[in-house]
Structure formats: C-alpha cells, structure tokens
Amino acid sequence: MGKLLDELKRRKVFPVTAVYAVLGLFAVGSQLTDRSIIHAQTNVADSTAGLVELWEAGQTAFGQYVTGVPYTVETGRELAANPLLDYAFLNLEQDYNINSALDLAQGLRSGTTGPAMDLLVRIPPLSEAGVETSKARVKELLAMGADGVVFPHVRSAEEARMAVSFFEGVNVWSPANPEGDIIVMLMLETPDVFAELEEIANIPNYSSLACGIGSLTNALGGDREAAERMNLEVLIQSQRVGMADMITANTESVARRVNEGFLGLLVYGPTANEVIRLGRAAAGR
C-alpha cells in the first residue's frame, strides 16, 4: 500500500479508474474486505480502538477536526502520535482533493506501530457535486483506504437514500450489521430537512446521523437555541435506531455532550487536547 500511495502521489493525477486498476476493484458493488493492511483487531480498552469498536461498546470516541491547508504526510504523523485521539475527520467539503486524503492517510499509517487511526473524509454536498461525481469520490476514497465518508448538507430522505446507495456491496457498520467496518455519516444542516428526520433515521445500512449545528444556526438566522433543540432531536432519533451521533465540542460543552449521549466528539484548535482530556474523564476513559 505504501508503494501504491507513493506512486499515486508522484503522478499528481488520480483518475478513479487508475486507482481501481491497481487495487483490482472494478465494480461499483465490489466488496472492499481486505483491510488487514490498514487495521488489526484491537481491545476496546486500548487507546488504539477504532470507531466501530468504541461505538459497539457504547463508548464515546474523540477525533480531530482536520481543516485548512496544506494537508501533509507530517500532519498525519502528528495526529497518529497523539494518544488522546481515536480518529481523524478530514474536511474536504469546500475543496475535494484526493491528494489531501492520500497524504493524510499515509501519515496516519506511518506515524504509529499499531493499528492506523481511523480516517473519516467529508466530501462536498451531493446536491452540488452531483450523483456520478459523488459516487466516484466514495469509490475513490474507499479504494485508498478511508474508514468512512461523510455527506454534508443532506436535503431530503430521497437524497439520503441516494448517498447510502453508493455503498452497495460495502461492509458498512450499521445497527443491522455490527460486523461492518466502514462508517457512513449523513449530516442535516438545513431546517426543511427536519420534516423528514424520522424517515431519514429509519433508512437502513448507514452508521451515523448528525446535525451540522453551526450551519443550521446560520440557516435559522443565528437562533442557536432553536438549532440546539433540533440537534437534540437528531440525537434522539440516532439513539432510537442504534446509530452514533457526532458533534463538535469545546472545554465548556464536552462533558455535557458526553452525558447527553453523543458517541463521536470532534475537537479543534489550540485547546483540543484539553477538551479531550475533559471528555475522556467524563466518559470514564
């Protein structure tokens, strides 16, 4: 895999078909099961336990929100060397570039002697990129070893079902498939979509339903209290169907978010480690 990543980076061009040809993954519905080069079995009590292991145990996972440029191999190594982190959340919503994911993934895998830290990648909204481009990006990210894909600004149940359909044949972790190893996350960030919240939560074969509370607050004209009420509605629906919910946290909110039942907390900025320490204490980790 290391040689493959080096070669793809050297070429500076990453057509999806080229990635598949190297890995032998040609069909959209191919089962991406050979992930032993990326992961090993871990104990949930171990700091290297992945998202699936932690969520299966009902434990809160703590991740770094990776945004801004450049994304480098060294960035990945630094993240992998942080024993407080369980996963990395790479934000490519505004600028999708497979080089960024490849470099970060290589750093995550080379920066530790144990199992690689889980990598989730947020791609541009399906409504902006289109169906075929979004599907190709999902395939591309899974082929290079990403552990999950995040769809922001999901606008309807129909769009949610379309996003989930891109993972046909993939071993997605979900309430109905506890043996899965790929994370699929849908984010709700506009008021209108909440009319279909329960229907979206009931869609099978995905892993996490979350509220993009910052974008939702802006869409509500800055009404943070209303956005928070809707955020907690998403949490209730996620818990009802057995999925995980993820949200950002800071020093003031992290213990509360743990106690509310959010199983994925994202931290960022200079106080990130302090936030995680507070969160781990609240979670008993």
C-alpha positions in Angstrom: 0.0 0.0 0.0 2.8 2.4 0.8 4.3 2.0 -2.7 0.9 2.5 -4.2 0.4 5.7 -2.3 3.8 7.0 -3.3 3.2 6.2 -7.0 -0.3 7.9 -7.0 1.2 11.0 -5.4 4.1 11.1 -7.8 1.8 11.1 -10.8 -0.2 14.0 -9.4 -3.3 12.7 -11.3 -5.7 10.4 -9.6 -8.3 9.1 -12.0 -10.7 6.7 -10.3 -10.1 4.0 -12.8 -6.4 4.1 -12.2 -6.8 3.6 -8.5 -9.2 0.7 -9.1 -6.9 -0.9 -11.7 -4.1 -1.0 -9.2 -6.2 -2.4 -6.4 -8.3 -4.7 -8.6 -11.5 -3.0 -7.6 -13.5 -2.6 -10.8 -17.2 -3.0 -9.9 -19.2 -0.4 -8.1 -20.6 -3.1 -5.9 -17.3 -4.7 -5.1 -16.8 -5.9 -1.5 -13.9 -4.0 0.0 -13.0 -6.5 2.6 -9.2 -6.8 2.5 -8.4 -4.1 5.1 -5.9 -6.1 7.1 -3.1 -3.9 5.8 -4.8 -1.0 7.5 -6.4 -2.4 10.6 -5.8 -5.1 13.2 -8.1 -6.4 15.9 -8.0 -4.1 19.0 -9.2 -4.2 22.5 -11.9 -1.6 23.3 -9.9 -0.6 26.4 -6.9 0.2 24.3 -6.4 3.8 23.2 -6.0 2.4 19.6 -9.5 1.0 19.5 -11.3 2.2 16.4 -14.6 3.9 16.0 -16.5 0.7 15.3 -15.1 -1.0 18.4 -15.8 2.0 20.6 -19.3 2.5 19.3 -20.1 -1.2 19.6 -19.1 -0.8 23.3 -21.3 2.3 23.7 -18.2 4.4 24.4 -17.5 8.0 23.2 -14.8 8.4 20.6 -12.7 11.6 20.3 -11.4 12.9 17.0 -9.5 15.8 15.5 -11.3 18.1 13.0 -8.7 18.5 10.3 -9.3 21.5 8.2 -7.2 24.2 6.5 -4.3 23.6 4.1 -1.9 22.1 3.4 -2.7 18.6 4.4 0.6 16.7 4.6 2.0 13.4 5.5 3.5 15.1 8.5 0.1 16.3 9.6 -1.0 12.6 9.6 2.1 11.5 11.6 1.4 14.2 14.2 -2.2 13.1 14.6 -1.2 9.4 14.8 1.3 10.3 17.5 -1.4 11.8 19.7 -2.5 9.1 22.2 -5.7 11.1 23.1 -7.2 10.8 19.6 -9.3 7.9 18.3 -9.9 9.2 14.8 -9.3 12.0 12.3 -12.0 13.9 10.5 -10.7 15.3 7.2 -12.9 18.2 5.9 -12.8 18.3 2.1 -16.3 19.8 1.8 -15.1 23.0 0.1 -12.1 21.6 -1.8 -12.1 18.0 -2.6 -8.6 16.7 -3.5 -7.7 13.1 -3.3 -4.0 14.1 -2.7 -5.1 15.5 0.6 -6.7 12.3 1.7 -3.8 10.2 0.4 -1.1 12.3 2.2 -3.0 12.4 5.5 -3.7 8.6 5.3 -0.1 7.8 4.6 0.9 9.9 7.6 -1.6 8.2 9.9 -0.3 4.8 8.9 3.4 5.6 9.1 3.2 7.5 12.4 2.4 4.6 14.6 3.5 1.0 15.1 -0.1 -0.1 16.0 -3.3 -0.1 14.0 -3.8 3.0 11.9 -6.0 5.7 13.3 -9.5 5.8 11.7 -9.9 8.4 8.9 -13.3 9.9 8.0 -13.5 12.2 5.0 -16.2 14.8 4.4 -16.9 15.3 0.8 -18.7 18.2 -1.0 -22.5 18.1 -0.8 -24.2 15.6 -3.1 -26.6 18.4 -4.3 -23.6 20.4 -5.5 -21.3 17.7 -6.8 -23.9 15.6 -8.5 -24.7 11.9 -8.2 -22.0 10.5 -10.5 -19.2 12.6 -9.1 -20.2 11.9 -5.5 -20.4 8.2 -6.2 -16.9 8.2 -7.9 -15.5 10.1 -4.9 -16.9 7.5 -2.5 -15.3 4.7 -4.5 -12.0 6.5 -4.8 -11.8 7.1 -1.0 -12.7 3.6 -0.1 -10.1 2.3 -2.6 -7.4 4.3 -0.9 -8.4 3.0 2.5 -10.6 5.7 4.1 -12.6 4.3 7.0 -15.6 6.4 6.4 -17.3 9.0 4.2 -19.4 12.0 5.5 -22.1 13.6 3.4 -22.8 17.2 4.5 -26.0 19.2 3.8 -28.3 16.3 3.1 -31.5 17.9 2.0 -34.1 15.1 2.0 -34.8 11.5 2.6 -34.5 10.8 -1.1 -31.0 12.3 -1.1 -30.1 10.4 2.0 -31.1 7.1 0.3 -29.1 8.0 -2.8 -26.0 8.6 -0.7 -26.4 5.3 1.1 -26.9 3.5 -2.2 -23.3 4.4 -3.2 -22.2 1.7 -0.6 -23.9 -1.3 -2.1 -21.7 -4.3 -1.5 -19.5 -2.4 1.0 -19.3 -3.8 4.6 -20.9 -0.7 6.3 -21.2 -0.7 10.1 -24.9 -0.2 11.0 -27.4 -1.2 13.7 -28.3 -4.2 11.4 -24.6 -5.0 10.6 -22.5 -4.9 13.7 -19.7 -6.7 11.9 -19.2 -3.8 9.4 -16.0 -1.8 9.2 -16.9 1.2 7.1 -18.6 4.4 8.5 -21.2 6.2 6.5 -22.4 9.5 8.0 -25.2 11.8 7.0 -25.3 15.4 8.2 -28.5 17.5 8.4 -27.9 21.2 8.3 -31.0 23.0 6.9 -34.3 23.5 8.7 -36.5 22.0 5.9 -35.0 18.5 6.1 -36.1 18.1 9.7 -39.6 17.4 8.4 -38.2 14.0 7.2 -35.9 13.4 10.2 -37.6 10.2 11.4 -37.8 8.8 7.9 -34.1 9.5 7.3 -33.2 7.9 10.6 -35.1 4.8 9.6 -33.1 4.3 6.3 -31.0 1.1 6.7 -27.4 0.5 6.0 -25.6 3.6 7.3 -23.8 4.4 10.5 -24.2 7.9 11.8 -26.8 10.7 11.7 -25.5 14.1 12.8 -26.6 17.7 12.9 -24.3 20.4 11.5 -25.2 22.8 14.2 -23.1 25.7 13.0 -24.6 25.7 9.5 -28.1 25.0 10.9 -27.8 28.0 13.3 -26.8 30.2 10.3 -29.8 28.9 8.4 -32.0 29.8 11.3 -30.9 33.4 11.3 -28.5 32.9 14.2 -31.0 31.2 16.5 -28.7 28.9 18.4 -31.4 27.8 20.9 -33.6 26.6 18.1 -30.7 24.9 16.4 -29.8 23.1 19.7 -33.3 21.8 20.1 -33.1 20.4 16.5 -29.7 19.0 17.2 -31.0 17.1 20.2 -33.9 15.8 18.0 -31.3 14.2 15.8 -29.6 12.7 18.8 -32.9 11.2 19.9 -33.6 9.7 16.5 -30.0 8.3 16.3 -30.3 6.7 19.6 -33.7 5.3 18.8 -32.3 3.3 15.8 -29.0 2.4 17.4 -26.7 4.8 15.4 -24.0 7.1 16.6 -24.2 10.9 16.6 -21.2 13.2 16.2 -20.8 16.8 17.1 -18.0 19.3 17.8 -17.1 20.1 21.4 -15.1 22.6 23.4 -14.0 22.9 27.0 -17.4 24.2 28.1 -19.5 21.7 26.3 -17.6 18.4 26.1 -18.7 16.9 29.4 -22.3 17.8 28.7 -22.1 16.3 25.2 -20.7 13.1 26.6 -23.5 12.9 29.2 -26.1 13.6 26.6 -25.0 10.5 24.7 -23.1 11.8 21.7 -20.7 9.0 20.7 -18.4 11.0 18.4 -16.9 14.3 19.6 -14.8 16.5 17.3 -12.2 18.8 18.7 -10.1 21.5 17.0 -7.8 24.4 17.8 -5.1 25.0 20.4 -7.3 23.6 23.3 -8.0 20.3 21.5 -6.1 18.1 23.9 -7.5 19.8 26.9 -11.0 19.2 25.6 -10.3 15.5 25.0 -8.9 15.1 28.5 -12.1 16.6 30.0 -14.2 14.5 27.7 -12.4 11.3 28.5 -12.8 11.9 32.2 -16.5 12.4 31.7 -16.7 9.2 29.6 -14.7 7.2 32.1 -11.9 6.6 29.5 
